[in-house]
């Protein structure tokens, strides 16, 4: 991405130590786990902030590919804010073949693939969190691999008065599509099992769950602007589950009439939000 980036890989999974040695990155074998054996976010954040060489850290999920533009955006945000959290929407992309990182134009090709074939996800898909050392001194015993911890991190930054910057338009965060085979119940288990419910409770409930739509600032090619939608985002999250089903019911009921009138059909994808 850029010179002198330090990568810290947490985990004792098979092959983790070997790939860390091959790539010359730091490997933290020990990871605190809950009673179910799932990795705890609080322990990773505390350890990373204690051992990192730099004063700006970024937690990023291992299925995300970041390009050099990430560092450029990070420098701009850091110059404009002393206390911040930089987040951004991801691009879900089918990566079906090994990427040749030795090629000089690999970043250009992967970026193009995401933009042309991928799909940018809504504001509740948050997969990277860049912040200055010292943030998140206190985190509940949330676990990764389940939902709600990411939304709590956004809320916590706002709660502590940090500027939350949405860098979605400047950072193409490429998410390599995958299934949820690590959970016996698949995606439904990740969303609804006992540990997901425990994360929800530890986070303090729905009022402590924010998304990228709650960002205070939006990073653009020419600078930053305030995000006025943040004032309406909490109300939309409350109203959306009530409005969207009614909207789809209206579409279903009027489809024969719209078809007879020759109106163009627009396919709307059902999305899941907070």
C-alpha positions in Angstrom: 0.0 0.0 0.0 2.7 2.5 1.0 6.2 2.4 2.6 6.7 1.2 6.2 3.2 -0.2 6.7 3.2 -2.6 9.7 0.9 -5.6 9.5 -0.1 -7.5 12.6 -1.8 -10.8 12.0 -3.8 -12.2 14.9 -4.6 -15.8 15.1 -3.4 -19.4 15.7 -5.1 -20.9 12.7 -3.2 -23.5 10.6 -0.9 -21.7 8.2 -1.0 -18.3 10.0 2.6 -18.5 11.3 3.9 -19.7 8.0 2.3 -17.0 5.9 3.4 -14.4 8.4 7.1 -15.5 8.0 6.8 -15.6 4.3 5.4 -12.1 4.0 7.6 -10.7 6.8 4.7 -9.5 8.9 4.2 -9.6 12.7 2.3 -12.6 14.0 0.5 -12.5 17.3 -0.3 -16.1 18.1 -2.2 -15.6 21.3 -5.8 -14.3 21.0 -8.2 -14.0 23.9 -11.4 -15.9 23.3 -14.8 -16.1 24.9 -16.3 -19.2 26.5 -17.3 -20.5 23.0 -13.8 -20.1 21.7 -14.5 -17.1 19.5 -11.9 -14.3 19.3 -12.5 -11.2 21.4 -12.2 -7.8 19.8 -11.2 -5.9 22.9 -8.1 -8.0 23.5 -6.9 -7.5 19.9 -7.4 -3.8 20.0 -5.6 -3.5 23.3 -2.7 -5.6 22.2 -2.3 -3.9 18.8 -2.3 -0.4 20.3 0.4 -1.5 22.8 2.8 -3.0 20.3 2.2 -1.0 17.1 5.1 1.0 15.7 2.9 3.8 14.4 0.4 6.2 15.9 -2.4 5.5 13.5 -3.9 2.0 13.5 -6.4 0.3 11.3 -8.4 -2.8 12.0 -9.3 -4.6 8.8 -11.1 -7.9 8.2 -8.9 -10.5 6.5 -11.1 -10.8 3.5 -10.6 -7.2 2.5 -8.1 -5.9 -0.1 -6.9 -2.3 0.3 -5.0 -0.4 -2.3 -2.6 2.5 -2.2 -5.4 5.0 -2.3 -6.2 4.0 1.2 -3.0 5.5 2.5 -3.6 8.7 0.5 -7.0 9.1 2.1 -5.7 8.3 5.5 -3.1 11.1 5.2 -5.8 13.6 4.3 -8.0 12.6 7.2 -5.2 12.6 9.7 -4.1 16.1 8.5 -7.7 17.5 9.0 -8.6 15.8 12.3 -6.8 15.1 15.6 -9.3 12.6 16.8 -11.1 10.6 14.1 -12.4 7.3 12.8 -12.1 6.7 9.1 -14.5 4.1 7.7 -15.9 3.3 4.2 -18.3 1.1 2.3 -16.9 -2.1 0.8 -17.2 -3.5 -2.7 -18.4 -7.1 -2.7 -16.4 -8.8 -5.5 -16.1 -12.3 -6.9 -12.3 -13.1 -6.8 -12.1 -16.5 -8.3 -8.4 -16.7 -9.3 -5.2 -15.9 -7.4 -4.0 -12.3 -7.7 -0.5 -11.6 -8.9 0.7 -9.0 -6.4 4.1 -9.0 -8.2 2.6 -7.3 -11.2 3.1 -3.5 -11.3 -0.5 -2.9 -12.3 -2.2 -5.4 -10.0 -3.9 -2.6 -8.1 -5.3 -1.0 -11.2 -6.7 -4.3 -12.4 -8.3 -5.3 -9.1 -9.8 -1.8 -8.7 -11.3 -2.0 -12.2 -12.7 -5.5 -11.5 -14.4 -4.3 -8.3 -15.8 -1.2 -10.0 -17.1 -3.0 -13.1 -18.1 -6.4 -11.7 -18.5 -5.8 -7.9 -21.3 -4.1 -5.9 -20.8 -1.4 -3.4 -22.6 -2.3 -0.2 -24.8 -0.1 2.0 -23.6 1.9 5.0 -24.0 -1.0 7.5 -21.2 -3.0 5.9 -18.1 -1.7 7.7 -14.9 -3.7 7.3 -12.1 -1.3 8.1 -11.6 1.2 11.0 -8.6 3.6 11.0 -8.0 5.7 14.1 -5.2 7.3 16.2 -3.6 5.3 19.0 -5.4 5.8 22.3 -8.9 5.4 20.9 -11.1 2.6 22.2 -9.4 2.3 25.6 -12.5 0.5 26.8 -14.3 -2.1 24.7 -16.9 -4.7 25.9 -16.0 -8.3 25.4 -17.4 -8.3 21.9 -16.4 -11.1 19.5 -15.6 -11.1 15.8 -17.3 -13.4 13.4 -20.7 -12.2 14.6 -22.6 -9.0 14.0 -22.9 -5.7 15.9 -19.3 -5.1 17.0 -18.6 -3.0 13.9 -21.6 -0.8 14.5 -20.6 -0.4 18.1 -17.2 0.9 17.1 -18.8 3.7 15.0 -21.1 4.6 17.8 -18.3 4.6 20.3 -16.2 7.0 18.2 -19.1 9.4 18.0 -19.8 9.0 21.7 -16.3 10.1 22.5 -16.5 13.1 20.3 -14.3 11.9 17.4 -14.9 12.9 13.9 -16.2 10.0 11.9 -15.1 10.3 8.2 -16.7 8.3 5.4 -14.0 7.7 2.8 -16.2 5.5 0.6 -15.8 7.6 -2.6 -12.0 7.7 -2.2 -11.2 4.1 -1.0 -12.2 1.0 -2.9 -12.2 -1.6 -0.2 -12.5 -4.9 -2.0 -14.4 -7.6 -0.2 -13.7 -11.1 -1.5 -17.1 -12.9 -1.6 -17.3 -16.0 0.5 -19.8 -18.2 2.3 -20.2 -18.6 6.0 -19.1 -22.2 6.3 -17.3 -21.5 9.6 -20.8 -21.4 11.2 -23.0 -24.5 11.2 -26.1 -22.4 10.4 -24.3 -20.2 7.9 -25.1 -16.5 7.6 -28.3 -16.9 9.7 -26.2 -18.2 12.5 -23.8 -15.3 12.3 -26.7 -12.9 12.6 -28.9 -14.6 15.1 -27.1 -17.2 17.3 -26.4 -16.9 21.0 -23.1 -15.0 20.4 -24.7 -12.5 18.1 -27.3 -11.8 20.7 -24.6 -11.5 23.3 -22.8 -9.0 21.2 -26.0 -7.0 20.9 -26.5 -7.0 24.7 -22.8 -6.1 25.3 -23.0 -3.2 22.9 -25.9 -1.8 24.9 -28.7 -2.4 22.4 -29.9 -0.7 19.3 -29.2 2.9 20.4 -25.4 2.1 20.5 -25.3 0.8 16.9 -24.3 3.3 14.2 -23.4 2.8 10.6 -21.4 4.7 8.0 -24.5 6.9 7.5 -23.8 8.3 10.9 -20.4 9.7 9.8 -19.9 13.4 10.6 -17.8 14.1 7.5 -17.6 12.8 3.9 -14.2 12.7 2.2 -14.4 13.7 -1.5 -11.8 14.2 -4.2 -11.7 18.0 -3.5 -11.9 17.9 0.3 -14.4 17.2 3.0 -18.0 18.1 3.6 -20.3 17.7 6.5 -22.7 14.7 6.4 -26.1 16.2 7.0 -27.8 12.8 6.6 -26.4 11.8 10.0 -29.2 13.7 11.6 -31.8 11.7 9.8 -30.0 8.3 9.8 -31.3 7.1 13.3 -34.9 7.9 12.3 -34.6 6.1 9.0 -33.2 3.0 10.8 -36.3 3.0 13.0 -38.8 3.6 10.1 -37.2 1.5 7.5 -38.4 -1.9 8.8 -42.0 -0.5 8.8 -41.8 1.3 5.4 -39.9 -1.1 3.2 -42.3 -4.1 3.5 -45.2 -1.8 2.7 -43.4 -0.4 -0.3 -42.7 -3.9 -1.7 -46.3 -4.9 -1.1 -47.4 -1.9 -3.1 -45.0 -2.8 -5.9 -46.3 -6.4 -5.9 -49.9 -5.3 -6.0 -49.4 -2.8 -8.8 -47.1 -4.9 -11.0 -49.9 -6.1 -13.4 -51.2 -2.5 -13.8 -47.7 -1.1 -14.4 -46.9 -3.9 -16.8 -50.1 -3.2 -18.8 -49.2 0.5 -18.9 -45.8 -0.4 -20.3 -43.9 1.1 -17.3 -40.4 0.0 -17.0 -39.8 -2.5 -14.2 -37.1 -1.7 -11.7 -35.7 -4.6 -9.8 -35.1 -3.7 -6.2 -32.9 -5.8 -4.0 -34.0 -6.5 -0.5 -31.3 -5.5 1.9 -30.9 -6.1 5.5 -30.2 -3.2 7.9 -30.2 -2.3 11.6 
